[in-house]
Amino acid sequence: MRLKNLMKVALAVAVVIAGISTAEAKKKTRASGRATTGITVTQSADKTYSGVVFRTFATKKKNAKMDIAFPVSGPDAVVTAMRKWILGDDYSASVASPEAMMKQRMATVGPNRDVKDMQDSISVMYANDKVITLENFDYEYYGGAHGMYGITQATFLISDGTKLTADMLPSIEVLRPYIIKAMMHDLELTRDGLRDMCFGSLELPMGIPSVTSKGLQIQYGTYEIAPFSAGAPSCVIPLSEIKSLLSPQALRFF
């Protein structure tokens, strides 16, 4: 009998908790809906790069801004790969625009929220008959002395959507001398000047690789190899300097 009574009590508590959980979930859903109400996303005229059509979606909330060049049509493999990169966890095959994701993210910004300010931009940085390179600039301010920002790129093969990754390239031990040379050239620094900028060491790690009109770009994040005052350093290694080092897999991108 006691066991049956305990089971009845436990069942009653479970029902109450379930009711509270359901109510809280509904409350959060309603709050989320209200937060995105009034956030308008505009669309610009389409632009075509190497057979892939992009449409720029943009929204603004006080000083916070987002604009995303989004592939709306073109070869399925590369369009899908780029959409996955742009949308991240919000990707699904049925999502044909970034509008919902943009509204949800913009709803998290405000003076009484964790994110005080935000700038997010995705654009087509480079395109030719083989590849398309996208660039993402992302800035968020949570309070304090300054916000944090990052710059990332991704290069995709138009033929099958493959994304260029660091493991397709020679090891960092092989590429490091070329990166140092390119950094010195692009930043107009001596070797000692570059070492001073890079926390006193030239044991540079591999950055994010992408393809530009000038060759192989290597992008680093803020604080990754240098202080915040140095920004997000990058350099471009001319293809002529490293072409003989590249594998057939990597050469598909050039």
Disulfide bonds with the S-S distance in Angstrom:
none
